[in-house]
């Protein structure tokens, strides 16, 4: 699986990402580049911004920071998706960065 495909697999485990597609904030075939664009140029809710901050940090930890404390603001489904990334269930490797 290429890095963009793996990143998309991770992103799709967070239920808010399909909602961003439904709200036409992200295109159906979004990838990291489209997520960067809306993160930088679109009005987002705090929850949407926090989630994209995490996903973009995983994509490029040098350009995008993420405050781990924000996870406490997430709902239980997002925290479960995060834990699945941490323990390797999502991508087959614990805490996989790109």
N, CA, C and O atoms as CSV, one atom per row, in Angstrom:
chain,resi,resn,atom,element,x,y,z
A,1,UNK,N,N,0.855,-1.169,0.000
A,1,UNK,CA,C,0.000,0.000,0.000
A,1,UNK,C,C,0.908,1.242,0.000
A,1,UNK,O,O,1.802,1.360,0.838
A,2,UNK,N,N,0.674,2.154,-0.934
A,2,UNK,CA,C,1.484,3.366,-1.000
A,2,UNK,C,C,1.157,4.279,0.185
A,2,UNK,O,O,0.093,4.140,0.789
A,3,UNK,N,N,2.049,5.203,0.525
A,3,UNK,CA,C,1.750,6.107,1.643
A,3,UNK,C,C,0.427,6.856,1.511
A,3,UNK,O,O,-0.313,6.931,2.492
A,4,UNK,N,N,0.085,7.424,0.325
A,4,UNK,CA,C,-1.226,8.085,0.251
A,4,UNK,C,C,-2.395,7.123,0.476
A,4,UNK,O,O,-3.389,7.499,1.097
A,5,UNK,N,N,-2.287,5.881,-0.024
A,5,UNK,CA,C,-3.358,4.901,0.194
A,5,UNK,C,C,-3.460,4.530,1.669
A,5,UNK,O,O,-4.559,4.430,2.212
A,6,UNK,N,N,-2.319,4.327,2.313
A,6,UNK,CA,C,-2.321,3.980,3.736
A,6,UNK,C,C,-2.856,5.137,4.563
A,6,UNK,O,O,-3.608,4.928,5.515
A,7,UNK,N,N,-2.471,6.358,4.202
A,7,UNK,CA,C,-2.982,7.527,4.929
A,7,UNK,C,C,-4.499,7.608,4.786
A,7,UNK,O,O,-5.206,7.906,5.749
A,8,UNK,N,N,-4.987,7.344,3.587
A,8,UNK,CA,C,-6.431,7.388,3.361
A,8,UNK,C,C,-7.132,6.293,4.165
A,8,UNK,O,O,-8.215,6.519,4.705
A,9,UNK,N,N,-6.525,5.114,4.246
A,9,UNK,CA,C,-7.073,4.037,5.075
A,9,UNK,C,C,-7.207,4.503,6.516
A,9,UNK,O,O,-8.239,4.289,7.152
A,10,UNK,N,N,-6.163,5.140,7.030
A,10,UNK,CA,C,-6.218,5.683,8.384
A,10,UNK,C,C,-7.298,6.749,8.501
A,10,UNK,O,O,-8.112,6.704,9.423
A,11,UNK,N,N,-7.315,7.696,7.588
A,11,UNK,CA,C,-8.288,8.787,7.648
A,11,UNK,C,C,-9.720,8.259,7.649
A,11,UNK,O,O,-10.575,8.771,8.372
A,12,UNK,N,N,-9.976,7.245,6.845
A,12,UNK,CA,C,-11.337,6.700,6.744
A,12,UNK,C,C,-11.807,6.002,8.018
A,12,UNK,O,O,-12.995,5.711,8.150
A,13,UNK,N,N,-10.904,5.728,8.958
A,13,UNK,CA,C,-11.335,5.114,10.222
A,13,UNK,C,C,-11.943,6.140,11.165
A,13,UNK,O,O,-12.538,5.770,12.178
A,14,UNK,N,N,-11.807,7.406,10.853
A,14,UNK,CA,C,-12.387,8.480,11.667
A,14,UNK,C,C,-13.697,8.917,11.025
A,14,UNK,O,O,-13.705,9.403,9.894
A,15,UNK,N,N,-14.791,8.747,11.735
A,15,UNK,CA,C,-16.117,8.946,11.145
A,15,UNK,C,C,-16.371,10.367,10.656
A,15,UNK,O,O,-17.271,10.560,9.839
A,16,UNK,N,N,-15.640,11.349,11.102
A,16,UNK,CA,C,-15.854,12.722,10.644
A,16,UNK,C,C,-15.369,12.965,9.223
A,16,UNK,O,O,-15.842,13.892,8.565
A,17,UNK,N,N,-14.447,12.162,8.742
A,17,UNK,CA,C,-13.939,12.394,7.393
A,17,UNK,C,C,-15.001,12.142,6.330
A,17,UNK,O,O,-15.134,12.967,5.425
A,18,UNK,N,N,-15.765,11.051,6.384
A,18,UNK,CA,C,-16.852,10.910,5.413
A,18,UNK,C,C,-17.876,12.045,5.521
A,18,UNK,O,O,-18.491,12.423,4.524
A,19,UNK,N,N,-18.060,12.585,6.724
A,19,UNK,CA,C,-18.967,13.728,6.876
A,19,UNK,C,C,-18.431,14.951,6.137
A,19,UNK,O,O,-19.200,15.699,5.533
A,20,UNK,N,N,-17.118,15.156,6.182
A,20,UNK,CA,C,-16.537,16.280,5.433
A,20,UNK,C,C,-16.759,16.103,3.939
A,20,UNK,O,O,-16.933,17.083,3.215
A,21,UNK,N,N,-16.755,14.858,3.476
A,21,UNK,CA,C,-17.074,14.584,2.070
A,21,UNK,C,C,-18.549,14.897,1.823
A,21,UNK,O,O,-18.891,15.554,0.839
A,22,UNK,N,N,-19.420,14.428,2.716
A,22,UNK,CA,C,-20.855,14.697,2.567
A,22,UNK,C,C,-21.156,16.195,2.552
A,22,UNK,O,O,-22.036,16.642,1.817
A,23,UNK,N,N,-20.433,16.971,3.357
A,23,UNK,CA,C,-20.623,18.425,3.440
A,23,UNK,C,C,-19.910,19.169,2.303
A,23,UNK,O,O,-19.921,20.399,2.253
A,24,UNK,N,N,-19.291,18.407,1.393
A,24,UNK,CA,C,-18.582,18.966,0.231
A,24,UNK,C,C,-17.364,19.812,0.628
A,24,UNK,O,O,-16.935,20.685,-0.126
A,25,UNK,N,N,-16.814,19.544,1.815
A,25,UNK,CA,C,-15.576,20.211,2.217
A,25,UNK,C,C,-14.363,19.458,1.688
A,25,UNK,O,O,-13.304,20.047,1.471
A,26,UNK,N,N,-14.523,18.149,1.480
A,26,UNK,CA,C,-13.480,17.302,0.893
A,26,UNK,C,C,-14.056,16.597,-0.327
A,26,UNK,O,O,-15.225,16.210,-0.320
A,27,UNK,N,N,-13.251,16.425,-1.379
A,27,UNK,CA,C,-13.747,15.647,-2.519
A,27,UNK,C,C,-13.821,14.162,-2.165
A,27,UNK,O,O,-13.172,13.710,-1.222
A,28,UNK,N,N,-14.593,13.430,-2.904
A,28,UNK,CA,C,-14.781,12.001,-2.660
A,28,UNK,C,C,-13.442,11.267,-2.659
A,28,UNK,O,O,-13.208,10.420,-1.797
A,29,UNK,N,N,-12.588,11.569,-3.582
A,29,UNK,CA,C,-11.295,10.888,-3.698
A,29,UNK,C,C,-10.180,11.694,-3.024
A,29,UNK,O,O,-9.092,11.834,-3.583
A,30,UNK,N,N,-10.447,12.221,-1.831
A,30,UNK,CA,C,-9.470,13.078,-1.152
A,30,UNK,C,C,-8.225,12.298,-0.729
A,30,UNK,O,O,-8.252,11.085,-0.521
A,31,UNK,N,N,-7.171,13.031,-0.617
A,31,UNK,CA,C,-5.908,12.520,-0.097
A,31,UNK,C,C,-5.297,13.585,0.792
A,31,UNK,O,O,-5.955,14.575,1.116
A,32,UNK,N,N,-4.067,13.399,1.185
A,32,UNK,CA,C,-3.413,14.372,2.070
A,32,UNK,C,C,-3.376,15.788,1.481
A,32,UNK,O,O,-3.540,16.762,2.215
A,33,UNK,N,N,-3.166,15.910,0.187
A,33,UNK,CA,C,-3.074,17.231,-0.429
A,33,UNK,C,C,-4.380,18.008,-0.284
A,33,UNK,O,O,-4.364,19.201,0.017
A,34,UNK,N,N,-5.502,17.340,-0.497
A,34,UNK,CA,C,-6.806,17.989,-0.346
A,34,UNK,C,C,-7.076,18.320,1.121
A,34,UNK,O,O,-7.666,19.357,1.425
A,35,UNK,N,N,-6.649,17.448,2.022
A,35,UNK,CA,C,-6.819,17.726,3.448
A,35,UNK,C,C,-6.005,18.947,3.857
A,35,UNK,O,O,-6.468,19.765,4.652
A,36,UNK,N,N,-4.797,19.075,3.320
A,36,UNK,CA,C,-3.970,20.250,3.609
A,36,UNK,C,C,-4.674,21.508,3.111
A,36,UNK,O,O,-4.719,22.519,3.812
A,37,UNK,N,N,-5.208,21.446,1.931
A,37,UNK,CA,C,-5.896,22.605,1.343
A,37,UNK,C,C,-7.063,23.064,2.213
A,37,UNK,O,O,-7.175,24.253,2.510
A,38,UNK,N,N,-7.927,22.151,2.622
A,38,UNK,CA,C,-9.068,22.613,3.433
A,38,UNK,C,C,-8.620,23.006,4.835
A,38,UNK,O,O,-9.203,23.911,5.433
A,39,UNK,N,N,-7.604,22.351,5.366
A,39,UNK,CA,C,-7.093,22.729,6.689
A,39,UNK,C,C,-6.601,24.172,6.674
A,39,UNK,O,O,-6.815,24.914,7.633
A,40,UNK,N,N,-5.955,24.562,5.611
A,40,UNK,CA,C,-5.377,25.907,5.517
A,40,UNK,C,C,-6.378,26.963,5.057
A,40,UNK,O,O,-6.228,28.137,5.396
A,41,UNK,N,N,-7.392,26.570,4.291
A,41,UNK,CA,C,-8.212,27.580,3.603
A,41,UNK,C,C,-9.714,27.480,3.823
A,41,UNK,O,O,-10.468,28.189,3.158
A,42,UNK,N,N,-10.174,26.636,4.722
A,42,UNK,CA,C,-11.608,26.437,4.910
A,42,UNK,C,C,-11.970,26.616,6.373
A,42,UNK,O,O,-11.238,26.185,7.264
A,43,UNK,N,N,-13.097,27.250,6.609
A,43,UNK,CA,C,-13.600,27.358,7.980
A,43,UNK,C,C,-14.044,25.967,8.437
A,43,UNK,O,O,-14.859,25.321,7.779
A,44,UNK,N,N,-13.503,25.515,9.566
A,44,UNK,CA,C,-13.801,24.192,10.105
A,44,UNK,C,C,-14.214,24.317,11.557
A,44,UNK,O,O,-13.847,25.273,12.239
A,45,UNK,N,N,-14.974,23.351,12.020
A,45,UNK,CA,C,-15.290,23.301,13.446
A,45,UNK,C,C,-14.014,22.942,14.210
A,45,UNK,O,O,-13.037,22.480,13.620
A,46,UNK,N,N,-14.033,23.153,15.492
A,46,UNK,CA,C,-12.867,22.801,16.311
A,46,UNK,C,C,-12.554,21.310,16.196
A,46,UNK,O,O,-11.389,20.925,16.101
A,47,UNK,N,N,-13.591,20.471,16.205
A,47,UNK,CA,C,-13.398,19.020,16.113
A,47,UNK,C,C,-12.805,18.635,14.758
A,47,UNK,O,O,-11.889,17.816,14.687
A,48,UNK,N,N,-13.331,19.228,13.686
A,48,UNK,CA,C,-12.797,18.934,12.352
A,48,UNK,C,C,-11.332,19.357,12.251
A,48,UNK,O,O,-10.496,18.611,11.741
A,49,UNK,N,N,-11.031,20.551,12.738
A,49,UNK,CA,C,-9.655,21.066,12.688
A,49,UNK,C,C,-8.715,20.178,13.501
A,49,UNK,O,O,-7.600,19.893,13.065
A,50,UNK,N,N,-9.158,19.742,14.677
A,50,UNK,CA,C,-8.339,18.886,15.537
A,50,UNK,C,C,-8.036,17.563,14.848
A,50,UNK,O,O,-6.891,17.112,14.842
A,51,UNK,N,N,-9.043,16.950,14.274
A,51,UNK,CA,C,-8.853,15.672,13.604
A,51,UNK,C,C,-7.922,15.815,12.396
A,51,UNK,O,O,-7.016,15.003,12.207
A,52,UNK,N,N,-8.146,16.838,11.591
A,52,UNK,CA,C,-7.256,17.051,10.450
A,52,UNK,C,C,-5.840,17.369,10.912
A,52,UNK,O,O,-4.871,16.977,10.262
A,53,UNK,N,N,-5.718,18.071,12.020
A,53,UNK,CA,C,-4.392,18.362,12.573
A,53,UNK,C,C,-3.653,17.062,12.876
A,53,UNK,O,O,-2.473,16.926,12.555
A,54,UNK,N,N,-4.344,16.115,13.492
A,54,UNK,CA,C,-3.725,14.817,13.777
A,54,UNK,C,C,-3.343,14.097,12.491
A,54,UNK,O,O,-2.208,13.643,12.348
A,55,UNK,N,N,-4.278,13.990,11.559
A,55,UNK,CA,C,-4.019,13.254,10.324
A,55,UNK,C,C,-2.896,13.891,9.506
A,55,UNK,O,O,-2.088,13.188,8.899
A,56,UNK,N,N,-2.852,15.202,9.494
A,56,UNK,CA,C,-1.772,15.872,8.762
A,56,UNK,C,C,-0.444,15.747,9.488
A,56,UNK,O,O,0.607,15.698,8.849
A,57,UNK,N,N,-0.477,15.695,10.806
A,57,UNK,CA,C,0.746,15.451,11.575
A,57,UNK,C,C,1.302,14.065,11.254
A,57,UNK,O,O,2.512,13.899,11.104
A,58,UNK,N,N,0.428,13.083,11.149
A,58,UNK,CA,C,0.864,11.737,10.788
A,58,UNK,C,C,1.432,11.736,9.362
A,58,UNK,O,O,2.394,11.024,9.075
A,59,UNK,N,N,0.842,12.523,8.489
A,59,UNK,CA,C,1.321,12.607,7.110
A,59,UNK,C,C,2.681,13.299,7.038
A,59,UNK,O,O,3.588,12.830,6.351
A,60,UNK,N,N,2.816,14.434,7.761
A,60,UNK,CA,C,4.057,15.214,7.705
A,60,UNK,C,C,4.277,15.882,9.062
A,60,UNK,O,O,3.863,17.023,9.268
A,61,UNK,N,N,4.917,15.187,9.972
A,61,UNK,CA,C,5.097,15.676,11.337
A,61,UNK,C,C,6.022,16.888,11.413
A,61,UNK,O,O,6.093,17.545,12.452
A,62,UNK,N,N,6.720,17.186,10.341
A,62,UNK,CA,C,7.628,18.333,10.331
A,62,UNK,C,C,6.898,19.643,10.027
A,62,UNK,O,O,7.309,20.706,10.492
A,63,UNK,N,N,5.829,19.568,9.258
A,63,UNK,CA,C,5.067,20.766,8.904
A,63,UNK,C,C,3.823,20.960,9.754
A,63,UNK,O,O,3.358,22.088,9.916
A,64,UNK,N,N,3.277,19.879,10.298
A,64,UNK,CA,C,2.008,19.959,11.021
A,64,UNK,C,C,2.184,19.431,12.438
A,64,UNK,O,O,2.582,18.286,12.650
A,65,UNK,N,N,1.881,20.282,13.389
A,65,UNK,CA,C,1.996,19.882,14.791
A,65,UNK,C,C,0.658,19.340,15.275
A,65,UNK,O,O,-0.391,19.600,14.684
A,66,UNK,N,N,0.721,18.594,16.345
A,66,UNK,CA,C,-0.495,18.074,16.967
A,66,UNK,C,C,-0.276,17.995,18.458
A,66,UNK,O,O,0.726,17.453,18.924
A,67,UNK,N,N,-1.218,18.538,19.204
A,67,UNK,CA,C,-1.180,18.497,20.656
A,67,UNK,C,C,-1.959,17.263,21.118
A,67,UNK,O,O,-3.175,17.191,20.939
A,68,UNK,N,N,-1.269,16.315,21.699
A,68,UNK,CA,C,-1.884,15.058,22.121
A,68,UNK,C,C,-3.072,15.274,23.060
A,68,UNK,O,O,-3.982,14.446,23.097
A,69,UNK,N,N,-3.076,16.356,23.808
A,69,UNK,CA,C,-4.188,16.642,24.731
A,69,UNK,C,C,-5.515,16.815,23.993
A,69,UNK,O,O,-6.579,16.646,24.589
A,70,UNK,N,N,-5.464,17.149,22.709
A,70,UNK,CA,C,-6.704,17.323,21.947
A,70,UNK,C,C,-7.520,16.042,21.855
A,70,UNK,O,O,-8.732,16.095,21.648
A,71,UNK,N,N,-6.881,14.915,22.005
A,71,UNK,CA,C,-7.598,13.641,21.937
A,71,UNK,C,C,-8.691,13.576,22.998
A,71,UNK,O,O,-9.715,12.922,22.801
A,72,UNK,N,N,-8.477,14.240,24.100
A,72,UNK,CA,C,-9.481,14.226,25.171
A,72,UNK,C,C,-10.762,14.938,24.745
A,72,UNK,O,O,-11.808,14.743,25.364
A,73,UNK,N,N,-10.696,15.748,23.712
A,73,UNK,CA,C,-11.884,16.440,23.204
A,73,UNK,C,C,-12.662,15.595,22.199
A,73,UNK,O,O,-13.806,15.912,21.871
A,74,UNK,N,N,-12.047,14.528,21.714
A,74,UNK,CA,C,-12.664,13.696,20.690
A,74,UNK,C,C,-13.737,12.789,21.291
A,74,UNK,O,O,-13.704,12.478,22.482
A,75,UNK,N,N,-14.673,12.377,20.468
A,75,UNK,CA,C,-15.663,11.414,20.933
A,75,UNK,C,C,-15.030,10.021,21.000
A,75,UNK,O,O,-13.908,9.812,20.538
A,76,UNK,N,N,-15.756,9.095,21.572
A,76,UNK,CA,C,-15.199,7.761,21.822
A,76,UNK,C,C,-14.860,7.029,20.525
A,76,UNK,O,O,-13.905,6.252,20.503
A,77,UNK,N,N,-15.601,7.247,19.458
A,77,UNK,CA,C,-15.301,6.582,18.190
A,77,UNK,C,C,-13.973,7.074,17.606
A,77,UNK,O,O,-13.193,6.287,17.069
A,78,UNK,N,N,-13.727,8.369,17.714
A,78,UNK,CA,C,-12.443,8.905,17.237
A,78,UNK,C,C,-11.292,8.419,18.115
A,78,UNK,O,O,-10.214,8.111,17.606
A,79,UNK,N,N,-11.508,8.350,19.418
A,79,UNK,CA,C,-10.445,7.845,20.300
A,79,UNK,C,C,-10.157,6.381,20.003
A,79,UNK,O,O,-9.002,5.959,20.056
A,80,UNK,N,N,-11.182,5.603,19.693
A,80,UNK,CA,C,-10.971,4.198,19.331
A,80,UNK,C,C,-10.164,4.099,18.039
A,80,UNK,O,O,-9.250,3.280,17.940
A,81,UNK,N,N,-10.497,4.927,17.050
A,81,UNK,CA,C,-9.731,4.929,15.799
A,81,UNK,C,C,-8.274,5.311,16.069
A,81,UNK,O,O,-7.362,4.734,15.478
A,82,UNK,N,N,-8.057,6.273,16.952
A,82,UNK,CA,C,-6.698,6.674,17.316
A,82,UNK,C,C,-5.959,5.504,17.966
A,82,UNK,O,O,-4.817,5.215,17.610
A,83,UNK,N,N,-6.604,4.835,18.913
A,83,UNK,CA,C,-5.967,3.696,19.588
A,83,UNK,C,C,-5.653,2.570,18.609
A,83,UNK,O,O,-4.628,1.902,18.744
A,84,UNK,N,N,-6.510,2.359,17.641
A,84,UNK,CA,C,-6.241,1.336,16.627
A,84,UNK,C,C,-5.023,1.711,15.782
A,84,UNK,O,O,-4.283,0.831,15.343
A,85,UNK,N,N,-4.807,3.006,15.551
A,85,UNK,CA,C,-3.592,3.451,14.859
A,85,UNK,C,C,-2.382,3.220,15.763
A,85,UNK,O,O,-1.346,2.732,15.310
A,86,UNK,N,N,-2.519,3.574,17.047
A,86,UNK,CA,C,-1.406,3.427,18.006
A,86,UNK,C,C,-0.968,1.974,18.101
A,86,UNK,O,O,0.228,1.687,18.064
A,87,UNK,N,N,-1.916,1.056,18.222
A,87,UNK,CA,C,-1.540,-0.343,18.441
A,87,UNK,C,C,-1.314,-1.140,17.152
A,87,UNK,O,O,-1.039,-2.339,17.212
A,88,UNK,N,N,-1.425,-0.498,15.999
A,88,UNK,CA,C,-1.116,-1.152,14.734
A,88,UNK,C,C,-2.266,-1.871,14.070
A,88,UNK,O,O,-2.077,-2.458,13.004
A,89,UNK,N,N,-3.450,-1.850,14.655
A,89,UNK,CA,C,-4.580,-2.550,14.032
A,89,UNK,C,C,-4.978,-1.944,12.690
A,89,UNK,O,O,-5.417,-2.662,11.792
A,90,UNK,N,N,-4.830,-0.653,12.550
A,90,UNK,CA,C,-5.276,0.020,11.325
A,90,UNK,C,C,-4.327,-0.201,10.161
A,90,UNK,O,O,-4.762,-0.535,9.059
A,91,UNK,N,N,-3.029,-0.018,10.396
A,91,UNK,CA,C,-2.059,-0.038,9.303
A,91,UNK,C,C,-1.029,-1.147,9.426
A,91,UNK,O,O,-0.099,-1.215,8.622
A,92,UNK,N,N,-1.177,-2.022,10.423
A,92,UNK,CA,C,-0.254,-3.137,10.576
A,92,UNK,C,C,1.068,-2.782,11.223
A,92,UNK,O,O,1.940,-3.640,11.358
A,93,UNK,N,N,1.231,-1.548,11.620
A,93,UNK,CA,C,2.452,-1.076,12.264
A,93,UNK,C,C,2.064,-0.048,13.315
A,93,UNK,O,O,1.399,0.930,12.975
A,94,UNK,N,N,2.440,-0.219,14.551
A,94,UNK,CA,C,2.070,0.761,15.588
A,94,UNK,C,C,2.571,2.158,15.263
A,94,UNK,O,O,3.723,2.345,14.871
A,95,UNK,N,N,1.696,3.129,15.431
A,95,UNK,CA,C,2.040,4.558,15.279
A,95,UNK,C,C,2.733,4.860,13.955
A,95,UNK,O,O,3.718,5.599,13.921
A,96,UNK,N,N,2.229,4.299,12.882
A,96,UNK,CA,C,2.878,4.519,11.578
A,96,UNK,C,C,2.744,5.972,11.129
A,96,UNK,O,O,1.647,6.524,11.056
A,97,UNK,N,N,3.884,6.565,10.834
A,97,UNK,CA,C,3.957,7.900,10.231
A,97,UNK,C,C,4.382,7.720,8.777
A,97,UNK,O,O,4.851,6.651,8.386
A,98,UNK,N,N,4.215,8.769,7.985
A,98,UNK,CA,C,4.544,8.696,6.556
A,98,UNK,C,C,5.673,9.633,6.224
A,98,UNK,O,O,6.091,9.711,5.069
